């Protein structure tokens, strides 16, 4: 399945779903340090503030993951 990872943080949802062979097609994380770590760990550069993302630009997906925004 294809998933998106909003408020991604360190990528806990990503790690869990990737271990089940699901594919991340979009991620967002507002904190630059966490976004850099996410990219380092998963090879995906998260978009910044989700409020700046055009909803139509988010790829089709089966699962929406969203960490609790701090």
C-alpha positions in Angstrom: 0.0 0.0 0.0 1.0 3.6 -0.5 1.0 5.9 2.6 1.7 9.6 3.4 3.4 10.6 6.6 2.2 14.0 8.0 3.8 15.6 11.0 6.4 12.9 10.4 8.8 13.7 13.2 11.5 10.9 13.4 9.5 8.6 11.1 8.0 6.1 13.5 5.0 5.5 11.2 7.3 5.3 8.2 9.5 2.7 9.9 6.5 0.5 10.9 4.8 0.6 7.5 8.0 0.2 5.5 8.6 -3.0 7.6 5.3 -4.3 6.2 6.5 -3.4 2.6 4.3 -0.4 2.2 5.6 2.7 0.3 5.8 6.2 1.5 4.7 8.6 -1.3 4.7 11.9 0.6 5.9 13.3 3.9 5.7 16.6 5.8 7.6 17.8 8.8 7.9 21.5 9.8 11.0 21.1 12.1 14.1 21.4 9.8 16.3 19.2 12.0 13.7 16.4 12.1 13.1 16.8 8.4 16.9 16.4 7.8 17.0 13.3 10.0 13.9 11.8 8.2 15.6 12.4 4.8 18.8 10.7 6.1 16.9 7.7 7.5 14.4 7.2 4.6 15.7 9.0 1.6 12.7 11.2 1.4 12.9 15.0 1.9 9.7 16.0 3.8 7.8 19.0 2.7 7.8 21.7 5.3 4.7 23.2 6.8 1.7 21.2 5.6 -0.3 24.4 5.4 1.8 25.5 2.5 1.2 22.3 0.5 -1.5 22.3 -2.2 -3.8 19.4 -1.4 -4.0 18.3 -5.0 -0.2 17.9 -5.1 -0.3 15.1 -2.5 -0.1 11.8 -4.3 -2.9 9.2 -4.1 -2.5 7.0 -1.1 -4.1 4.2 0.8 -3.1 5.2 4.3 -2.7 8.6 5.9 -0.4 8.7 9.0 -0.3 11.8 11.1 1.8 12.2 14.3 0.3 14.5 16.9 1.5 18.0 16.1 3.4 19.4 19.0 
